[in-house]
Amino acid sequence: MELSVVMPCLNEVETLASCIGKARRALEASGIDGEIIVADNGSTDGSRELAASLGARVVEVPMRGYGAALMGGIEAARGKYILMGDADDSYDFGELPKFVARLREGYDLVQGCRLPGGGGTVARGAMPTLHRWWGNPMFSWMVRHWFRAPVNDVHCGMRAFTKALYQRLDQRCTGMEFASENVIKASIHGARIAEVPVTLHKDGRTAHAPHLKTFRDGWRHLRFYLMYSPRWLFLLPGVALLCAGLVGYALALPRWPGLRFDVNTLLFSSLAILAGYQSVQFAVFTKTFAISEGLLPLDARMQRLFQRIDLERGLIAGGLMMALGIALLGVVVVRWWQSHLGALDYPSTLRWTISGFTLTSLGLQTMFGSFFLSVLGLKRV
């Protein structure tokens, strides 16, 4: 069998017949050997019975969620290719032959595009204004620039891919972010991705509101993007904080003539350095964990990093920072002792104290981080 058309369904009795009919006619007209699967997610309005009566194969998926329904339907699919599309009649399944044509050309994923930037069309009233002009363009921009995915409409619910690719991606999101995970992982794993224009129609529901919730699902998508991009979540903010802290130290530590940067600046700078350093560490931890769990593919840069940095070197570097920090703190203690435990020249001694505190903290973070990174890097037997 060449193609399995998978429709996630939750109480779509109003529109299901139209979707199945369009898909069946397209399969017959184009001579594609295919099947239609309705992945039912607990419908109570007769959707399952209707789908079965129209010749579709009904797969019951007890775990609730858009992604969960699709996973259940795709796992049951017998086709070499999978085409997924919503069962609310917002997509025209008569357009499926052009998806199959691109798959036959050797593409692994063929993404539909509803937005004009990719040649698509949004019918009047088919997409909320906020989604059309902000949400979808913003998330699509992020996917193109963060993950280098060559798509203009990451959230289009109509797309096709090889089942071999799907099995390789090991998708895990059970909610609406399933679609983003599909494109992001495909891009990360080097899949060949094409895009075809489609038309989004106003859905045919009248009995209930759309399943998509703008702010809830928007946040879940953004959260997923950040979790899959340690560089944007941890690394770049961490580097920015480190640079800001170092600039603050350069301005305040030497007490430049004419500049009024003092110990308060050093305190703020120390906070920036400590937070930035920890953020950079989290970027490395997250990337290491994601690779070890198969969430991200092996990264050549991470391999080079581990060739240069190991537990022993991390412990030595952290120990040296701690030793220097403690030495600076020791200078302050000696001065205090020499003053017979009296008052100190705080603008001067606090420079030693703050610097020593910062270096000692960085040393501890480095040593603990080295142990933690070694644990993350342990191989399963």
Buried (B, 14 or more C-beta within 10 A) or exposed (E): EBBBBBBBBBBBBBBBBBBBBBBBEBBEEBEBEBBBBBBBBBBEBEBBEBBEEBEBBBBBBEEEBBBBBBBBBBBBBEBBBBBBBBBBBBBBBBBBBBBBBBBEEEBBBBBBBBBEEBBBBBEEEBBBEEBBEEBBBEBBEBBBEBBEBBBBBBBBBBBBBBBEBBEBBEBEBBBBBBBBBBBBBBBBBEBBBBBBBBBBBBBBBEEEEEBBEEEEBBEBBBEBBBEBBBBBBBBBBBBEBBEBBBEBBEBBBEEEEEEEBBBEBBBBBBBBBBBBBBBBBBBBBBBBBBBBEEBBEEBEEBEEBBEEBEBEEBBEBBBEBBEBBBEBBEBBBEBBEEEEEEEBEEEEBBBBBBBBBBBBBBBBBBBEBBEBBBEBBEEEE
